[in-house]
Amino acid sequence: MKKSTRAGIMSAVVWGSGQLANGQWAKAIIFFVGQIMLLFCFPSVCDGIYGLATLGETKMVINGSKVTMGDNSIILMIFGILWLFVAVAFLLLYIFNIRDAVKNGRLRDAGKKPLRVKEWWSKITDRSFPYFVLLPTIILVFVFVVLPILFGFLIAFTNYSAPDHLPPKNLIDWVGFQNFADMFRLPMWNDTFGGVLLWTVIWAVVSTFTCFFGGLLMACLVNSRRVRFKRFWRSIYILPWAMPGMVSLLIFRNMFNGQFGPINTFLRQANIIEQNIPWLSDALMAKIVIFIVNFWLGFPYFMAMMTGVMTSIPSELLEAARIDGATAKDEFRKITLPLVLYSTAPLLIMSFAGNFNNFNVIYFLTNGNPINPSYKFAGSTDILITWIYKLTKDNRQFQMASVMSILVFVVIASISTFNFLRTRAFKEEDMMG
Amino acid sequence: MSTLKAEIKSPPVYNMERQSAFSIGHAFAEVIKTILTYALLCIMAVFVISPIVWIIGASFNNASSLLSATAIPKNPTISHYVELFTETKFPYWYANTFKIACINMVVSVILSMLTAYVFSRFHFVGKKAGLLSILILQMFPSFMGMMALYNILWQLNLLDTHLGLILTYAVGQIPYNTWLIKGYLSSIPKSLDEAAKLDGASSTRIFIQVIFPLSKPILTFVALSQFMAPWMDFIFPRLILSSSKKMTLAIGLYDMIAGDTNNNFTTFAAGAVLVAVPITILYVCLQKYLIQGIMAGANKA
C-alpha cells in the first residue's frame, strides 16, 4: 500500500494519525484535538439538528397555576442553525485532515520529506495573519448578520404567527411553500400584496425621479453664471439634507395635521379654503403630501452631488469649448449635462433601491394610514417595508413578513447586482485586487 | 505647467456670436432670465426654510398645543426647553444617543477598516468566498433578521442594553462598509506598500503610516454615517430597548407626539431644535467628505 493511501485511511479513522505517520506530530495533535472536540460536541450537534428538523415536540402545559415549560421552537431553530454550521465546520476539518495526510503521504512516496514542525509553524504564522485579523469580525458578522438572515429566511417556511403559533406557548411547524401559496392564492393577502407592491413601485419611481430632476434643476440654477452669492444659496438648499430626517418628518407630520396643523390654519386665515383639507387622512391627498415632503427631503442630496460634479469639471475643458465657438447653451448641453448625468446615474439606481425600502418617510409621516378596509394589516400609503414592519411588530404574522422580506430581497438584490455588473470595477479590475 | 495654463486662460477669446449677446434685445432677455432665476431661487428658499422657521418659532411659543404653535411666537418663552430637562428624560436620551453614536462609530470604523485592509492587501485561502459573501450580505435589508436578532440578544442577555444596540449597528454595517473601504483601498497603488516594505517597514507600520492616512476621506465618510445612524434609526432601538431611561432620541421624540400630538407639541419642538442644530452644523461642515464618500460608494457599488 502506498504511504499516501495509508496515511489517508489512518486519518479518516483517527484524526491526525496519518499526519503522525508522516512525521508531523504538531499537526497530528491539532487534528486529534479536533476529533476529541467533535466527540464532545456530537450530542449537542445531533440535538441541535434534530431540533431544527422538528422545531420542538413538547408543548407547554398549563395546569391551573402550574406551568410546565415545553420546547421553544424559535430558540431551537436558532441553535439548530448554529449547530448545523458547527457540523459543517467539523466536516470541512475532517476532509482537510484526510487531504492533508494524503498530500504529505504523496511527498513521502516521491521520496521527499514533509515539512518539519519548525518550518511548518513559521509557514502557518506567516500565512495566518489575515485569519487572525478577520476572526473576530467573522464571528460577530455570523452571529448578528448571517444567523438572523438565515432565520428570517427559514421563517417563511413555517407557520410562526399569531394567534395559534406563538412560542413559547405553542410550537411552530414547517409548512413548506404553504405561505407562498397563500400569498398568491388567498384573495385577502393577494389583493393587499398587489396593491402595496404597486404603490411601492410608484412611490420608488416617482420619488427618485422628482428628487433627481429637482436636484438637477437646483444645481443648474445655483451654479448658473447669473447667480451671485452661490455659497449662500447652496447652504440654504442643503439644510434639509443636513437635518436629521426623522425630526423633519415628524415636523411635517404636524404641519400637515388636518385638524390643528399650521398649514390648514394659514390657508383658512388667508381665506383660501373654508374647510380643512384632509392632508393625511385622504388616501390620494396623503400620497401627494408624501411626494412633496420627500421632495423637500431628497432634492438637496442630488443637488449637492451634482454641484460636486459640476465644480470638478476642469475649466480648461470649458475654455477649449468656448474657443471652438460653443455658446453657453452648448457648453451646458454638450459638456456639463452629460458629465453630470453620467456620474450621478449610479446614485439614481442606489436611490431607487433606497426609496423602495424607505421606512422612515412613510412610517413617520403617515404611519401607512389612512386605513384601507380592503387591505390585510396595511393602510393605503403603506409600502412593502412598512407593511412588513406592521406584520412583525403589531400583528405578529411573522411567516408572511418573512415571505415578503424574501420578495423584497429579490428586488433589491437584482438592482444591486445589475448596478454591480454595470460598474467597470467588476469587468476590468480584478475583483480580488 | 502653470505658465502654460495661464496662457490658455488669458486673454479670454470671444468669438463674434458671444459679442453679439450685448445687443439690446439680448440684454433685455438676459435681464428677464436673471429675474426668473432669482424668483425661482427665492421660491425654493421659502419652501425649504418655512418648516424650519416654523419649528424654531413653535419651540418658543407660550402655549403647549399644536394649534397655537405659530412661527412668530406672541410671548416668547424658553420654558419648553427647561421642561425638556426637568420633566422628561430628554437629557438621558441625548446622552444615550451620543454615547451609542460614538462607540458605534469607533467600533465599526476599526472593524471595517481592518477587514477591508486584509481583503485588499493579502492573499489567502477563502478570500474569494469571503468577498462574495460580503457582497451578498450587504444587499439584505437590515430589518430582515429583526425577529431572530431579538431572540439572539435575549439569549445573550443583551436585551434592553446599549451594548446590544451598538453591536447591532456596528456589526450590521460591516459588510457594506468593508465593501466601500475596500474599493477605496484598491485604488491606492500597491507600489506604495511595496516601497515601504523594501524600506523595512512591518505590515502594522505600513497599515498605520501609509494606508491609514491615505484612506482618511473614505474613513471620515464611514465614521460620519455610522455616527449619524443612531440619531435617525427607529426600528432597532424600538425592538431592543424598553426602559425609558435607556431610550434613544428617535424613540423619545416619537413617543412624545405619537399619542397626544396637540398637547406636547411645543416641548417636542424644543427637543427637535436641540437635536437638529448640532447635527445640521456637523453635516454642513463635513459635506465635502460626505459627497466624496457617496460618489466613491456609487462608483464602486
Interface residues (C-beta under 8 A of the other chain):
Chain A: I74 I75 I78 R127 F129 P130 Y131 V133 L134 P136 T137 L140 V141 V143 F144 V145 V146 L147 P148 I149 L150 F151 G152 F153 I155 M218 L221 V222 S224 R226 V227 W233 S235 I236 Y237 I238 L239 P240 W241 A242 M243 P244 G245 M246 V247 S248 L250 I251 F252 R253 N254 M255 N257 Q259 F260 G261 P262 T265 W296 P300 A304 M305 G308 V309 S315 E316 E319 R322 I323 G325 T327 S343 T344 P346 L347 M350 N357 F359 N360 Y363 F364 I385 I388 Y389 T392 K393 F398 S405 V408 F409 I412 A413 S416 T417 N419 F420 R422 T423 A425 E429 M431 M432 G433
Chain B: K5 I8 K9 P12 V13 N15 E17 R18 E30 K33 T34 T37 Y38 L40 L41 M44 A45 F47 V48 I49 P51 I52 W54 I55 S65 L66 L67 A69 T70 A71 L111 L114 T115 Y117 V118 S120 F122 F124 K127 K128 G130 L131 L135 I136 L137 Q138 M139 F140 P141 F143 M144 G145 M146 M147 A148 L149 N151 I152 Q155 L167 T168 V171 G172 I174 P175 G183 S186 S203 M228 W231 M232 F234 I235 R238 L239 A250 L253 Y254 I257 T261 N262 F265 F268 A269 A272 V275 A276 I279 T280 I281 L282 Y283 V284 Q287 L290 I291 Q292 I294 M295 G297 A298 N299 K300 A301
